[in-house]
Amino acid sequence: MKIILFLFIAYLLGSIPSGVWIGQLFFKKDIRQFGSGNTGTTNTFRVLGKKAGIIVLFMDIFKGTLATMLPLIFHLENINPLWFGCAAILGHTFPIFARFKGGKAVATSAGMLLAYNPVFFIFSILLFVILLYITSMVSLSSMIAAFIITILTIFAPKIAPFLLTTQDWLLTVIAVCVTFFIVFRHKDNISRIKNGTESKVPFGLNQTKK
């Protein structure tokens, strides 16, 4: 019963709609009414600006980190902390505080990884930044990074044990599910990438020229 309670708390943490609340509180805007309509970091950057985007990014990462650390904080034994991170991801994507319409799971998943394996988290961030530099597209970088990270959860213990010392198949299952979900939530972006109309950030090799 205690574990179920804290899983629900993890879901509630993930459900905090950072972008929506920051927009309404400080900018008198509902970001769901602008841009892509998404509540996550990318749309926050686009609609509310750099400072708000950075705050929302850190808040969304922190949700996943704090939720994953609940077993450590409250001494919950015999349960993999990834289950709590998974609950936070579920909350982020289907938030009870925002009519179950949330983000695309990228930042909160990264927060889960930060709590679970900081070295793997740092590697994943570097991977994303490199991909973003090459593509100048957050959407494409997120999808490719998720795919590579999923592959690494399988093979890293053998080929790169500094990232993962032991095999954790729950991590792999979650990574597969999150990757499929990220790709699904980016279906409109995929269409725009194919058409050459996807938005690009002012960073990297293919940034939009002004």
C-alpha positions as CSV (number, residue, x, y, z in Angstrom):
1,M,0.0,0.0,0.0
2,K,2.9,2.4,0.8
3,I,4.5,1.7,-2.5
4,I,1.2,2.3,-4.4
5,L,0.9,5.6,-2.5
6,F,4.3,6.8,-3.5
7,L,3.8,5.7,-7.1
8,F,0.8,7.9,-7.1
9,I,2.8,10.8,-5.6
10,A,5.4,10.2,-8.4
11,Y,2.6,10.5,-11.0
12,L,1.4,13.7,-9.4
13,L,5.0,15.1,-9.5
14,G,5.1,14.3,-13.2
15,S,1.7,15.9,-13.7
16,I,2.9,19.3,-12.7
17,P,2.4,21.2,-16.0
18,S,5.5,23.4,-15.7
19,G,5.1,25.2,-19.0
20,V,1.4,25.9,-18.5
21,W,1.8,27.2,-15.0
22,I,4.9,29.4,-15.8
23,G,3.1,30.8,-18.8
24,Q,-0.1,31.6,-16.9
25,L,1.6,32.9,-13.8
26,F,4.3,35.2,-15.3
27,F,3.2,35.8,-18.9
28,K,-0.6,35.6,-18.7
29,K,-0.4,33.1,-21.6
30,D,-1.6,29.5,-22.0
31,I,1.1,28.0,-24.2
32,R,-1.4,25.4,-25.3
33,Q,-3.0,28.2,-27.3
34,F,0.2,29.0,-29.2
35,G,2.9,27.4,-31.3
36,S,2.6,23.6,-31.4
37,G,0.2,23.6,-28.5
38,N,2.5,21.3,-26.6
39,T,3.1,22.0,-22.9
40,G,6.8,21.0,-22.9
41,T,10.1,22.7,-23.1
42,T,10.5,23.3,-26.8
43,N,7.1,25.1,-27.2
44,T,7.9,27.1,-24.0
45,F,11.1,28.3,-25.6
46,R,9.2,29.2,-28.8
47,V,6.3,31.0,-27.1
48,L,7.6,32.4,-23.9
49,G,11.3,32.8,-24.6
50,K,14.7,31.6,-23.5
51,K,14.4,32.3,-19.7
52,A,11.0,30.6,-19.4
53,G,12.2,27.7,-21.5
54,I,15.2,27.1,-19.4
55,I,13.1,27.2,-16.2
56,V,10.6,24.7,-17.6
57,L,13.4,22.5,-18.8
58,F,14.9,22.2,-15.4
59,M,11.5,21.8,-13.7
60,D,10.6,18.9,-16.1
61,I,13.9,17.2,-15.5
62,F,13.6,17.7,-11.8
63,K,10.2,16.1,-11.7
64,G,11.7,12.9,-13.1
65,T,14.7,13.0,-10.8
66,L,12.7,13.6,-7.6
67,A,10.2,10.9,-8.4
68,T,12.9,8.4,-9.1
69,M,14.6,9.2,-5.8
70,L,11.4,8.7,-3.7
71,P,12.4,5.1,-2.8
72,L,15.8,6.4,-1.5
73,I,14.3,9.4,0.3
74,F,11.6,7.4,2.0
75,H,13.4,4.1,2.4
76,L,11.2,2.0,0.2
77,E,12.8,-1.4,-0.3
78,N,12.4,-4.2,-2.8
79,I,11.3,-2.0,-5.7
80,N,13.2,-0.7,-8.7
81,P,13.3,3.1,-8.5
82,L,12.7,3.2,-12.3
83,W,9.0,2.4,-11.6
84,F,8.7,5.8,-9.9
85,G,10.4,7.5,-12.7
86,C,8.0,5.7,-15.1
87,A,5.1,7.0,-13.1
88,A,6.4,10.6,-13.4
89,I,6.8,10.2,-17.1
90,L,3.2,9.0,-17.3
91,G,2.2,12.0,-15.3
92,H,4.1,14.4,-17.5
93,T,2.5,13.0,-20.7
94,F,-1.0,12.6,-19.2
95,P,-1.1,15.2,-16.5
96,I,-4.1,15.2,-14.2
97,F,-3.6,19.0,-13.7
98,A,-3.8,19.8,-17.4
99,R,-6.7,17.7,-18.7
100,F,-4.3,14.8,-19.4
101,K,-2.7,16.7,-22.3
102,G,1.0,17.0,-21.6
103,G,4.5,16.9,-23.1
104,K,6.5,14.5,-25.1
105,A,8.4,12.8,-22.3
106,V,11.9,13.8,-23.2
107,A,12.9,16.0,-20.3
108,T,11.2,14.0,-17.6
109,S,12.8,10.8,-18.9
110,A,16.1,12.5,-18.8
111,G,15.4,13.4,-15.1
112,M,14.7,9.8,-14.4
113,L,18.0,8.8,-15.9
114,L,19.8,11.5,-13.9
115,A,18.6,9.9,-10.6
116,Y,19.2,6.4,-11.8
117,N,22.6,6.8,-13.5
118,P,24.2,10.2,-13.6
119,V,27.0,9.1,-15.8
120,F,24.6,7.7,-18.4
121,F,22.6,10.9,-18.1
122,I,25.6,13.1,-18.8
123,F,26.5,11.0,-21.8
124,S,22.9,11.2,-23.1
125,I,22.9,15.0,-22.8
126,L,26.2,15.2,-24.7
127,L,24.7,12.9,-27.3
128,F,21.6,15.1,-27.7
129,V,23.7,18.3,-28.0
130,I,25.9,16.7,-30.7
131,L,22.8,15.6,-32.6
132,L,21.2,19.0,-32.2
133,Y,24.4,20.7,-33.5
134,I,24.3,18.4,-36.6
135,T,20.5,18.7,-37.3
136,S,19.5,22.0,-35.7
137,M,16.2,20.3,-35.0
138,V,15.1,19.4,-31.4
139,S,12.5,16.9,-32.6
140,L,14.9,14.9,-34.8
141,S,17.6,15.0,-32.2
142,S,15.3,13.8,-29.5
143,M,14.1,10.8,-31.6
144,I,17.6,9.7,-32.7
145,A,19.0,10.2,-29.1
146,A,16.1,8.1,-27.7
147,F,16.9,5.3,-30.2
148,I,20.6,5.3,-29.5
149,I,20.1,5.3,-25.7
150,T,17.7,2.4,-26.0
151,I,20.3,0.4,-27.9
152,L,22.9,1.3,-25.3
153,T,20.8,0.0,-22.5
154,I,21.2,-3.4,-24.1
155,F,24.8,-3.4,-25.1
156,A,26.5,-0.9,-22.8
157,P,27.2,-3.3,-19.9
158,K,29.4,-5.3,-22.4
159,I,30.9,-2.7,-24.6
160,A,30.8,0.4,-22.4
161,P,30.5,-0.6,-18.7
162,F,31.5,2.9,-17.6
163,L,27.9,3.8,-18.7
164,L,26.1,0.8,-17.3
165,T,27.9,-1.7,-15.1
166,T,25.0,-4.2,-15.0
167,Q,22.1,-5.1,-17.2
168,D,18.8,-3.8,-16.1
169,W,16.0,-5.0,-18.4
170,L,13.5,-2.8,-16.8
171,L,15.5,0.2,-18.0
172,T,15.5,-1.3,-21.5
173,V,11.8,-1.9,-21.5
174,I,11.1,1.6,-20.3
175,A,13.6,3.0,-22.9
176,V,11.8,1.1,-25.7
177,C,8.4,2.3,-24.6
178,V,9.6,5.9,-24.2
179,T,11.2,5.8,-27.6
180,F,8.1,4.6,-29.3
181,F,6.0,7.2,-27.4
182,I,8.5,10.0,-28.4
183,V,8.3,9.0,-32.0
184,F,4.5,8.8,-31.9
185,R,4.2,12.2,-30.3
186,H,6.5,13.6,-32.9
187,K,4.4,12.3,-35.9
188,D,3.6,15.8,-37.0
189,N,7.2,16.8,-36.7
190,I,8.2,13.8,-38.8
191,S,5.9,15.0,-41.6
192,R,7.4,18.5,-41.5
193,I,10.9,17.0,-41.5
194,K,10.0,15.0,-44.7
195,N,8.6,18.2,-46.2
196,G,11.5,20.3,-45.2
197,T,9.4,22.6,-43.1
198,E,10.4,21.6,-39.6
199,S,11.3,24.5,-37.3
200,K,15.1,24.8,-36.6
201,V,16.9,26.3,-33.6
202,P,19.5,29.0,-34.0
203,F,22.3,26.5,-33.3
204,G,24.3,24.1,-35.3
205,L,25.2,23.3,-38.8
206,N,21.7,23.6,-40.3
207,Q,20.3,26.5,-38.3
208,T,17.9,28.8,-40.0
209,K,19.7,31.7,-41.6
210,K,18.4,35.2,-40.7
